[in-house]
Amino acid sequence: MSDAALRTRLDAALVLLAVNCALLVGIGLRYATETTVGVVVLAALLGYGFLTGDGEE
């Protein structure tokens, strides 16, 4: 499989995952607002920690 075909498949999978996540957050905000906000904030803090971490332990 060529790099272009693999990149296209990975891009499609990423788009589907992003749409799925947005849909779940939207449903969560409608029915369980406080819990959804807590989960989103926790995910944002974890993502920020991974991005700004220096990788040394």
C-alpha positions as CSV (number, residue, x, y, z in Angstrom):
1,M,0.0,0.0,0.0
2,S,1.4,3.4,-0.9
3,D,1.9,6.3,1.5
4,A,-0.8,8.3,-0.2
5,A,-3.4,5.6,0.2
6,L,-2.5,5.0,3.8
7,R,-2.6,8.7,4.6
8,T,-6.1,8.9,3.0
9,R,-7.3,6.1,5.2
10,L,-5.8,7.6,8.3
11,D,-7.4,11.0,7.5
12,A,-10.8,9.3,7.0
13,A,-10.5,7.5,10.3
14,L,-9.5,10.7,12.1
15,V,-12.5,12.6,10.7
16,L,-14.8,9.8,11.8
17,L,-13.4,9.8,15.3
18,A,-13.7,13.6,15.5
19,V,-17.3,13.4,14.4
20,N,-18.1,10.6,16.8
21,C,-16.5,12.6,19.7
22,A,-18.4,15.7,18.8
23,L,-21.7,13.8,18.6
24,L,-21.1,12.2,22.0
25,V,-20.2,15.6,23.6
26,G,-23.4,17.1,22.1
27,I,-25.6,14.3,23.4
28,G,-23.8,14.5,26.8
29,L,-24.3,18.3,27.0
30,R,-28.0,17.8,26.3
31,Y,-28.7,15.1,29.0
32,A,-25.8,15.3,31.5
33,T,-24.3,18.8,31.3
34,E,-22.2,18.8,34.5
35,T,-20.7,15.4,33.9
36,T,-19.9,16.2,30.3
37,V,-18.2,19.4,31.2
38,G,-16.2,17.6,33.8
39,V,-15.1,15.0,31.3
40,V,-14.2,17.6,28.7
41,V,-12.2,19.6,31.2
42,L,-10.3,16.5,32.4
43,A,-9.5,15.5,28.8
44,A,-8.3,19.1,28.0
45,L,-6.0,19.0,31.1
46,L,-4.6,15.6,30.1
47,G,-4.1,16.7,26.6
48,Y,-2.4,19.9,27.7
49,G,-0.1,17.9,30.0
50,F,0.9,15.5,27.2
51,L,1.6,18.4,24.9
52,T,3.7,20.5,27.3
53,G,5.4,17.6,29.1
54,D,9.1,17.3,28.4
55,G,9.0,13.5,28.2
56,E,11.6,12.9,30.9
57,E,10.7,10.9,34.0
